Amino acid sequence: MSDRLAELELFVALAARGALAPAARELGLGPARASRLLAALETRLGTRLARRTTRALSLTEAGQRYLAHAQRALAELAQAHTVLKGTQAGPSGTLRLTAPTQFGAIHVAPLAAELIAAHPALSVDLTLDDHAVDPIVGGFDASLRIGTPPPGTLIARRVGETRIVTVASPDYLVRAGEPRVPDDLDGHECLVWRGVGRTAAWRFRRNGKLRERVVNGRFVADSPAAILSAAIAGAGIARLPEYQARAALAAGKLVEILGEYAPPPAPINVLYPAPGAGLQIPAKLRVFIDLAIARLAPQKPALDRRMKDR
């Protein structure tokens, strides 16, 4: 039975690390022992869970399905140990998080620093990625994302919100003219984030209703930071979360336009797997969510006032 538990621990670790060797080191296993455990698990299940090369490892479709169950089983076992020991021990272990690049650097990193200062037994492993990351597939405890969460099995806990602004450089507006209504965007270069394809539907609020406007442009990028840089350089009009454009707006490098048509603030959510019936989320994640709400939610009144002033 102990080998079966070791098999699960190894499988979850290698899914998070992407290779067998670092997963084995994390668990204090030798390479030969780790290989035998993985082979034994695949034999017992009768299916291949991972594709192995000389340098890396990726999960098969069956492995991806099995991962969620393995993670849940280990989480429930850890919770059972805590309950049986009757302890109220503080947060400990490693909290693995993923967040958008700029938001993570500006907002999540300070939260992580505050957490590890308050909880000596807790570590934080933060991965920044502008593409949506499923925390189950990626081996994370939680994923922070901006916008309406997609439907699925993940729990979404709203911890704050951010305004969405339409911006352009002063030079661009002098050269191309300033759009006064969303329909004017048809005659402008719009900077498109590749995450939503080569065309994008920007939402605007008109007469109390949200309407979508499909925009096009000759500059497409897979990073909001690249869109920001292109906007500052005068390449066209961008649609960004306010926190990304804040410094450039304050410095006069960008100007907000179409503000009276701005959509409602976008929610900031912490996405995490359901802990299982009758179980609570891990203490390390709970204290992070509580801190995120305390630090990010106070922005809401100020954001609401700015919206009402328009």
Protein Blocks (a to p, Z undefined) as FASTA:
>chain_A
ZZmmmmmmmmmmmmmnopaklmmmmnopafklmmmmmmmmmmmnopafbdcdfkbccddf
klmmmmmmmmmmmmmmmmmmmmmnopabdcedjddddddfklmmmmmmmmmmmmmmmmmk
bccdddddfbdcdfklnopabdcdedjddedjbdcddfbdcdddddddfklmmmnopafb
fklmmmpccdddfknojbdcddddeehiacddddddfbdcfbfklmmmmmmnonaccddd
fklmmmmmmnopaccehklmpccddddddddddebehiacdfklmmmmmmmmmmmmmmmm
mmmmmmmmZZ
